[in-house]
Amino acid sequence: MNSADVHLREITDDNRDAVRALRVRRDQKQFVASVSHSLKEAAKKPETRPWYRAVYCGDEPAGFVMLSWRPPAGRYEGRHFIWRFLVDKRYQGLGIGRRALTQVADLVRADGATELLTSYQPGDGEPWPFYRKFGFEPTGEIDDGEIVLRLAFTAR
Ligand SMILES: CC(C)(COP(=O)(O)OP(=O)(O)OC[C@H]1O[C@@H](n2cnc3c(N)ncnc32)[C@H](O)[C@@H]1OP(=O)(O)O)[C@@H](O)C(=O)NCCC(=O)NCCS
C-alpha cells in the first residue's frame, strides 16, 4: 500500500459494499455514523445536497467523505459542510485523512468557495487535533452539541 496514492472515487454498484464495510474503531463510533447509515441519510435528504466519495489508497477503499454541498436552505445555506468523514481503522495514522481532505478542500475551492465548514462532537479521541493541524478554527458556534469549525481559503 502506498499512502501517497490517495484519491477520491465515486461510489457505484461495483464498490458500494466494500465502502460500506469500512469501520472506525469502537471508541470512535461516537464521532461518526457508519457509511451505510450516511448513504441512507443522503438518499432520504436530497434537500441537503449530499455529495459523497470513497477515499481510495491505491486500489483499496480506505475511507469515506460526505458533504452538504451548497444546500439551498438551512444553517449551512450556500456553503460547503463536511458532514461525515472517516478513515477505516486499518488505515488511520498514515496521512490518508489529510491527503483526502486536501483533495476535498481543492474541489470546494474550485467551486468558488472561500471556506469549508465542519463540526465535531467533543470527547476522548475527538478529531479536533486532526482538523486543527489542517488549519480549521472554531467559529464559536455550537450546532446540536457539536463544535463548528471553519477552514478559510486564502487567496492563491
Ligand atoms: C479523523 C480521521 C478522519 C483522520 O484520518 P487519518 O488518516 O487517521 O489522519 P492522518 O493520518 O492524515 O493524520 C494527520 C494528522 O492528524 C493527526 N490525527 C489524526 N487523527 C487524530 C485524532 N483523532 N486525534 C489526534 N490527532 C489526530 C495525526 O496524528 C497527524 O498528525 P501529524 O501530522 O502531527 O503526524 C480518522 O482518524 C477517523 O476516521 N477518525 C474517526 C472518525 C472521526 O472522528 N471523523 C471525523 C468526524 S467529524
The ligand as an SDF file (V2000), in Angstrom:
LIG
                    3D

 48 50  0  0  0  0  0  0  0  0999 V2000
  -10.1050   11.8940   11.8810 C   0  0  0  0  0  0  0  0  0  0  0  0
   -9.6330   10.8890   10.8160 C   0  0  0  0  0  0  0  0  0  0  0  0
  -10.5110   11.0100    9.5640 C   0  0  0  0  0  0  0  0  0  0  0  0
   -8.1820   11.2370   10.4610 C   0  0  0  0  0  0  0  0  0  0  0  0
   -7.7200   10.3760    9.4360 O   0  0  0  0  0  0  0  0  0  0  0  0
   -6.2170    9.7850    9.4370 P   0  0  0  0  0  0  0  0  0  0  0  0
   -5.9500    9.2180    8.0850 O   0  0  0  0  0  0  0  0  0  0  0  0
   -6.0370    8.8880   10.6040 O   0  0  0  0  0  0  0  0  0  0  0  0
   -5.3690   11.1240    9.6590 O   0  0  0  0  0  0  0  0  0  0  0  0
   -3.8630   11.4270    9.1700 P   0  0  0  0  0  0  0  0  0  0  0  0
   -3.0470   10.1910    9.2770 O   0  0  0  0  0  0  0  0  0  0  0  0
   -3.9220   12.0960    7.8350 O   0  0  0  0  0  0  0  0  0  0  0  0
   -3.4090   12.4710   10.3030 O   0  0  0  0  0  0  0  0  0  0  0  0
   -2.9790   13.7980   10.0680 C   0  0  0  0  0  0  0  0  0  0  0  0
   -2.5100   14.3710   11.3920 C   0  0  0  0  0  0  0  0  0  0  0  0
   -3.6240   14.4330   12.3160 O   0  0  0  0  0  0  0  0  0  0  0  0
   -3.3410   13.6640   13.4990 C   0  0  0  0  0  0  0  0  0  0  0  0
   -4.5930   12.9970   13.9070 N   0  0  0  0  0  0  0  0  0  0  0  0
   -5.4220   12.3030   13.1210 C   0  0  0  0  0  0  0  0  0  0  0  0
   -6.4870   11.8830   13.8210 N   0  0  0  0  0  0  0  0  0  0  0  0
   -6.2920   12.3130   15.0950 C   0  0  0  0  0  0  0  0  0  0  0  0
   -7.0460   12.1940   16.3050 C   0  0  0  0  0  0  0  0  0  0  0  0
   -8.2340   11.5800   16.3590 N   0  0  0  0  0  0  0  0  0  0  0  0
   -6.5090   12.7570   17.4260 N   0  0  0  0  0  0  0  0  0  0  0  0
   -5.3160   13.4010   17.3990 C   0  0  0  0  0  0  0  0  0  0  0  0
   -4.5840   13.5480   16.2770 N   0  0  0  0  0  0  0  0  0  0  0  0
   -5.0580   13.0200   15.1450 C   0  0  0  0  0  0  0  0  0  0  0  0
   -2.2670   12.6810   13.0640 C   0  0  0  0  0  0  0  0  0  0  0  0
   -1.5330   12.2420   14.1670 O   0  0  0  0  0  0  0  0  0  0  0  0
   -1.4590   13.5240   12.1070 C   0  0  0  0  0  0  0  0  0  0  0  0
   -0.6360   14.3920   12.8440 O   0  0  0  0  0  0  0  0  0  0  0  0
    0.9090   14.7270   12.4150 P   0  0  0  0  0  0  0  0  0  0  0  0
    0.8030   15.4320   11.1080 O   0  0  0  0  0  0  0  0  0  0  0  0
    1.3950   15.6010   13.5200 O   0  0  0  0  0  0  0  0  0  0  0  0
    1.5860   13.4070   12.3020 O   0  0  0  0  0  0  0  0  0  0  0  0
   -9.6620    9.4310   11.3390 C   0  0  0  0  0  0  0  0  0  0  0  0
   -8.8580    9.3330   12.4900 O   0  0  0  0  0  0  0  0  0  0  0  0
  -11.0460    8.9260   11.6680 C   0  0  0  0  0  0  0  0  0  0  0  0
  -11.7250    8.3680   10.8150 O   0  0  0  0  0  0  0  0  0  0  0  0
  -11.4810    9.0960   12.9500 N   0  0  0  0  0  0  0  0  0  0  0  0
  -12.7770    8.5770   13.4030 C   0  0  0  0  0  0  0  0  0  0  0  0
  -13.9480    9.3220   12.7980 C   0  0  0  0  0  0  0  0  0  0  0  0
  -13.9090   10.8060   13.0360 C   0  0  0  0  0  0  0  0  0  0  0  0
  -13.6260   11.2950   14.1110 O   0  0  0  0  0  0  0  0  0  0  0  0
  -14.2200   11.5300   11.9490 N   0  0  0  0  0  0  0  0  0  0  0  0
  -14.3610   12.9570   11.9820 C   0  0  0  0  0  0  0  0  0  0  0  0
  -15.8110   13.2630   12.1640 C   0  0  0  0  0  0  0  0  0  0  0  0
  -16.0810   14.9890   12.2000 S   0  0  0  0  0  0  0  0  0  0  0  0
  1  2  1  0
  2  3  1  0
  2  4  1  0
  2 36  1  0
  4  5  1  0
  5  6  1  0
  6  7  2  0
  6  8  1  0
  6  9  1  0
  9 10  1  0
 10 11  2  0
 10 12  1  0
 10 13  1  0
 13 14  1  0
 14 15  1  0
 15 16  1  0
 15 30  1  0
 16 17  1  0
 17 18  1  0
 17 28  1  0
 18 19  1  0
 18 27  1  0
 19 20  2  0
 20 21  1  0
 21 22  1  0
 21 27  2  0
 22 23  1  0
 22 24  2  0
 24 25  1  0
 25 26  2  0
 26 27  1  0
 28 29  1  0
 28 30  1  0
 30 31  1  0
 31 32  1  0
 32 33  2  0
 32 34  1  0
 32 35  1  0
 36 37  1  0
 36 38  1  0
 38 39  2  0
 38 40  1  0
 40 41  1  0
 41 42  1  0
 42 43  1  0
 43 44  2  0
 43 45  1  0
 45 46  1  0
 46 47  1  0
 47 48  1  0
M  END
$$$$
